[in-house]
Amino acid sequence: MSMSPQDGSRPTVVLVHGAFADASSWAGVVERLQAGGIRVTAPANPLRGISIDSAYIASFFDQIPGPVLAVGHSYGSAVITNAAANADNVGGLVYIAAFAPDEGERLADIESTSKDSVLNAALVPFQYPTGRGAETAVEFAIDPAKFHDAFAADLPGEQTAVMAATQRPVAELAFSEPSGVPAWKNLPSWAVVPTGDKAAGSDVVRSMAERAGATITEIEGSHVIMISQPQVVADAILTAVAAAPGRRDNAVSGKDDVETLVCVVASPG
């Protein structure tokens, strides 16, 4: 991967998608960031498990010249929480409808505490080959009939039907594997919390953002707020770009200066 550095004072924004999705879910955000002169890239998240995916994304960070602002959606945020802990050039984290686990936590256990999430009842298990002989493992997809209500209730049915048909299943390991040391303990963070999130669960998303000490933007919308309201997400990222330390050596001292701030944003219409 060859990337030329932009203005050394501004980070490259790396957008990491979550489960049941791909990098195209960031299209509206990418368009807005590029219009603002921000260098942005959206890698493919393997969706094979916390350790596998975070190692891949950490390697991606490492190959970017200059500072990085790591942005994750949903499960992708659990990935950046782990990956950024081992990447010296990441100066801040942005969590979008996100999981921000602590060390030793499993996403399945976190989800079980949510009163807002209906995701577990919408999942369908499948088998995939591990590459070790005849061994197989479990992965999950969302039942297409339940995709709109559970995942993207603020999008038109025609659009969510396409999303359901093109979704990428996520390995069961993503939910059962313990998370590692979280980067949010040493890095400043920002978060967008949709109040109508029925996938991760608004209650869980909000509590994890608060625990991480994130600057929070609360907005009416579904789990896929970066698709339904990309400007709100782009604005949160631009705020982080302006405020985040450029590199890890500046970020540790910067963490203590970040307080939890809740901004309630009215949804259009």
Buried (B, 14 or more C-beta within 10 A) or exposed (E): EEEEEBEEEBBBBBBBBBBBBBBEBBEBBBEBBEEEEBBBBBBEBBBBBBBBBBBBBBBBBBEBEBBBBBBBBBBBBBBBBBBBBBBBBBBBBBBBBBBBBBEEBBBEEBBEEBEBBBBEEBBEEEEEEEEEEEEEBBBBBBEBEBBBEBBBBBBEEEBBBEBBEEBBBBBBBBBBBEBBEBBBBBBBBBBBBBBBBBBBBBBBBBBBBBBBBBBBBBBBBBBBBBBBBBEBBBBBBBBBBEBBBBBBEEBEEBBEEBEBEBEEBEBEE
